[in-house]
Amino acid sequence: MIDKLNEISKKLDLWNIAKTNAMQWIENEGLDEIRQDPKFSKVVLIDIEFIKKKQSLIFWNCELGKTYILRTEYVLKITNGSEDTEGYYSYDIDENGDFFEEWLRFK
């Protein structure tokens, strides 16, 4: 199963796709949310470090028409002097390799 997961991930370049989508969302909408915290008011996209977290296979309720989803997750770290904050981003595809859902949240 792990070999199959790695094969799908490599074939679809999921780590890169997930990071690219997260960066696009942050650039288009997320920076405003991040900058609401006064200590990160001047943060720019380049200040955010993307750290690979994990990929997992999540078995889904078949009533929704999905057998499983493959989730790719990053930890996002922002450092501003001695202040740090973390965020989490996940990018989900279904068993056909089609985009299913994404999540981005900061502590």
Backbone bond lengths (Angstrom), bond angles and torsions (degrees), N, CA, C in turn:
res aa  C-N    CA-C-N  psi(-1)  N-CA   C-N-CA  omega(-1)  CA-C   N-CA-C  phi
1 M - - - 1.447 - - 1.530 110.75 -
2 I 1.342 116.76 -42.95 1.459 120.53 -179.97 1.524 110.42 -63.94
3 D 1.321 116.81 -39.03 1.468 120.13 177.85 1.521 110.87 -61.93
4 K 1.319 116.60 -41.44 1.464 121.57 179.03 1.528 110.46 -64.40
5 L 1.312 116.73 -43.34 1.460 122.04 177.40 1.534 110.36 -58.84
6 N 1.316 116.77 -48.09 1.465 120.74 179.15 1.520 112.22 -63.79
7 E 1.322 116.66 -37.33 1.458 121.55 178.77 1.535 110.97 -63.62
8 I 1.319 116.51 -46.29 1.469 121.40 178.98 1.522 110.03 -63.55
9 S 1.315 116.54 -44.88 1.459 121.34 -179.19 1.520 111.22 -60.09
10 K 1.307 115.93 -46.00 1.472 120.33 -179.54 1.525 111.27 -66.83
11 K 1.323 116.08 -44.79 1.461 120.98 -178.38 1.531 111.39 -59.76
12 L 1.330 116.59 -42.06 1.460 121.33 -177.59 1.530 113.27 -91.06
13 D 1.343 117.27 -5.63 1.466 123.22 -178.66 1.526 110.53 57.18
14 L 1.333 116.30 48.58 1.461 121.99 -172.33 1.522 114.34 -64.12
15 W 1.332 118.29 -36.48 1.463 118.64 179.09 1.524 109.86 -60.63
16 N 1.305 117.02 -44.85 1.465 121.43 -179.23 1.530 111.67 -68.27
17 I 1.323 116.91 -43.21 1.470 120.64 179.57 1.529 110.35 -61.68
18 A 1.326 116.85 -45.11 1.464 120.48 -179.56 1.526 110.78 -61.89
19 K 1.327 117.30 -45.68 1.468 120.60 -179.65 1.523 111.03 -64.25
20 T 1.319 117.20 -43.23 1.463 121.07 179.35 1.525 111.01 -61.53
21 N 1.326 117.43 -44.52 1.462 120.95 179.41 1.524 111.45 -64.81
22 A 1.332 116.75 -41.10 1.467 120.21 178.18 1.526 110.04 -62.30
23 M 1.317 117.09 -44.54 1.463 121.02 -179.90 1.524 111.37 -62.69
24 Q 1.331 116.62 -41.07 1.462 119.99 178.84 1.522 111.09 -64.32
25 W 1.328 117.01 -43.31 1.462 119.74 -179.58 1.523 110.34 -64.68
26 I 1.325 116.09 -44.82 1.467 119.78 179.90 1.518 110.43 -61.38
27 E 1.315 116.74 -45.24 1.461 120.67 -178.74 1.529 111.54 -63.50
28 N 1.322 117.40 -40.23 1.460 121.72 -176.43 1.525 113.65 -80.95
29 E 1.337 117.67 -34.99 1.467 120.52 -173.35 1.522 114.30 -136.68
30 G 1.309 117.69 -37.01 1.447 121.93 -169.05 1.510 116.23 -71.50
31 L 1.332 117.55 -28.56 1.459 118.41 -178.91 1.518 112.01 -61.58
32 D 1.316 117.34 -35.20 1.468 119.88 177.55 1.522 110.88 -61.19
33 E 1.326 116.05 -41.67 1.464 120.85 178.84 1.532 110.90 -64.73
34 I 1.328 116.47 -45.58 1.459 121.75 -179.51 1.526 110.31 -62.66
35 R 1.319 116.45 -42.04 1.469 121.53 -175.72 1.528 113.08 -71.84
36 Q 1.317 118.54 -8.92 1.461 120.61 176.08 1.526 111.21 -65.54
37 D 1.321 116.18 -25.21 1.460 120.47 174.80 1.533 106.50 -80.35
38 P 1.333 118.21 116.86 1.472 121.18 -174.65 1.525 114.85 -52.56
39 K 1.330 117.79 -32.89 1.466 118.93 -178.86 1.531 112.43 -72.51
40 F 1.335 117.42 -12.79 1.464 121.29 178.26 1.531 111.53 -118.98
41 S 1.323 116.70 24.90 1.472 120.94 -174.77 1.525 113.34 -64.31
42 K 1.316 117.84 -21.59 1.465 120.89 -177.91 1.531 112.95 -110.50
43 V 1.307 117.30 13.39 1.458 121.40 -178.73 1.525 110.77 -63.89
44 V 1.334 115.34 138.17 1.464 122.28 172.94 1.531 107.51 -120.21
45 L 1.299 116.64 164.56 1.464 121.67 -174.31 1.526 112.06 -53.55
46 I 1.306 117.49 -38.44 1.472 120.61 -177.10 1.535 112.07 -65.07
47 D 1.334 117.65 -18.10 1.465 121.93 179.05 1.530 112.61 -78.15
48 I 1.313 117.54 -8.30 1.468 121.33 -176.14 1.522 109.36 -98.25
49 E 1.326 115.56 122.91 1.459 121.59 178.86 1.528 109.04 -94.93
50 F 1.321 116.60 130.78 1.459 122.33 178.34 1.517 108.99 -101.31
51 I 1.334 116.68 119.23 1.459 122.33 -177.95 1.526 107.94 -117.34
52 K 1.329 115.83 121.13 1.459 119.03 178.44 1.518 109.71 -59.18
53 K 1.328 115.48 131.29 1.463 119.66 179.45 1.527 110.05 -103.47
54 K 1.340 117.09 -68.93 1.464 119.29 -179.35 1.516 110.55 -167.12
55 Q 1.306 113.96 165.01 1.456 121.85 169.43 1.515 106.41 -121.81
56 S 1.316 115.55 140.23 1.463 118.98 -179.28 1.517 110.58 -143.66
57 L 1.299 112.98 152.15 1.452 121.81 176.96 1.516 106.79 -100.90
58 I 1.325 115.92 122.23 1.457 120.83 -176.71 1.517 108.53 -115.53
59 F 1.321 115.80 118.31 1.454 119.24 179.43 1.521 108.56 -77.78
60 W 1.298 115.33 135.40 1.450 122.99 -167.55 1.513 111.06 -113.15
61 N 1.289 116.01 162.51 1.454 122.64 175.80 1.533 108.87 -68.91
62 C 1.296 116.59 117.33 1.465 120.74 -176.59 1.521 113.07 -64.56
63 E 1.329 117.98 -18.31 1.459 120.49 177.14 1.523 111.31 -62.79
64 L 1.328 117.25 -23.67 1.459 121.69 177.88 1.528 111.73 -84.57
65 G 1.324 116.68 -2.36 1.453 120.68 179.10 1.516 113.54 83.31
66 K 1.308 117.37 12.63 1.460 121.77 179.06 1.524 108.75 -120.28
67 T 1.305 116.54 130.99 1.457 120.91 176.95 1.520 109.72 -81.44
68 Y 1.325 116.11 -45.45 1.457 120.42 178.21 1.523 109.05 -155.03
69 I 1.324 114.72 164.20 1.455 120.15 169.66 1.528 107.28 -126.10
70 L 1.299 115.43 151.49 1.453 122.70 176.73 1.525 106.94 -108.45
71 R 1.319 116.30 118.00 1.469 122.11 -175.73 1.529 109.90 -105.40
72 T 1.323 115.80 130.22 1.459 123.47 175.18 1.519 107.42 -113.00
73 E 1.337 116.79 124.88 1.467 120.31 -173.12 1.529 112.36 -123.15
74 Y 1.325 114.29 140.22 1.463 123.11 174.10 1.517 109.70 -121.44
75 V 1.315 116.10 150.05 1.455 122.89 164.99 1.524 104.92 -99.02
76 L 1.327 116.56 133.95 1.456 121.85 177.88 1.521 107.36 -110.19
77 K 1.310 116.88 125.81 1.458 121.04 -176.78 1.531 109.03 -119.44
78 I 1.325 115.04 129.60 1.457 121.20 176.62 1.522 107.13 -117.41
79 T 1.327 116.33 125.87 1.452 121.18 177.47 1.515 108.71 -115.99
80 N 1.316 115.11 131.89 1.455 121.39 177.90 1.526 106.54 -135.84
81 G 1.337 116.55 93.63 1.452 119.99 -174.08 1.508 109.40 64.32
82 S 1.318 117.15 -121.41 1.462 120.68 179.68 1.533 111.71 -93.84
83 E 1.328 116.85 -0.20 1.468 121.36 -178.73 1.528 109.76 -94.19
84 D 1.312 116.55 130.78 1.465 122.45 175.91 1.515 108.89 -124.68
85 T 1.311 115.55 151.30 1.450 120.88 168.03 1.517 106.93 -143.20
86 E 1.298 116.17 156.19 1.455 120.75 179.57 1.515 110.42 -123.96
87 G 1.303 113.84 150.10 1.446 121.47 173.69 1.511 108.54 -130.85
88 Y 1.302 115.45 169.43 1.456 121.02 179.51 1.521 108.25 -135.22
89 Y 1.317 115.25 135.23 1.456 120.69 178.79 1.519 108.20 -128.63
90 S 1.314 116.43 134.82 1.465 120.17 173.60 1.517 109.42 -131.66
91 Y 1.319 114.50 143.99 1.457 123.58 -178.76 1.520 106.67 -126.55
92 D 1.323 116.87 121.03 1.458 121.76 -175.90 1.522 111.34 -111.85
93 I 1.329 115.06 137.51 1.465 120.99 170.57 1.519 107.60 -121.12
94 D 1.336 115.30 158.27 1.462 118.84 177.39 1.523 110.08 -92.16
95 E 1.316 115.51 -175.36 1.470 120.03 -176.17 1.520 113.69 -65.64
96 N 1.343 117.49 -14.30 1.462 121.46 177.36 1.524 112.18 -93.25
97 G 1.332 116.52 -0.63 1.459 120.97 -178.30 1.514 113.28 84.16
98 D 1.345 116.26 9.68 1.460 120.93 -179.48 1.525 110.23 -89.70
99 F 1.334 115.89 144.37 1.452 121.14 177.68 1.520 109.13 -55.82
100 F 1.344 115.55 137.43 1.452 120.65 -179.26 1.527 111.48 -119.32
101 E 1.342 117.31 -49.73 1.451 120.17 -174.99 1.522 109.34 -166.77
102 E 1.340 116.59 155.21 1.460 121.00 173.57 1.517 109.70 -140.11
103 W 1.334 115.30 154.38 1.461 121.90 -178.55 1.523 108.48 -137.40
104 L 1.311 116.29 139.98 1.456 122.55 173.33 1.515 108.06 -140.37
105 R 1.321 115.95 126.67 1.461 119.14 177.54 1.521 109.05 -147.17
106 F 1.313 114.95 150.47 1.459 121.94 177.11 1.511 108.43 -119.00
107 K 1.330 116.14 150.42 1.471 120.80 178.24 1.510 110.02 -66.72
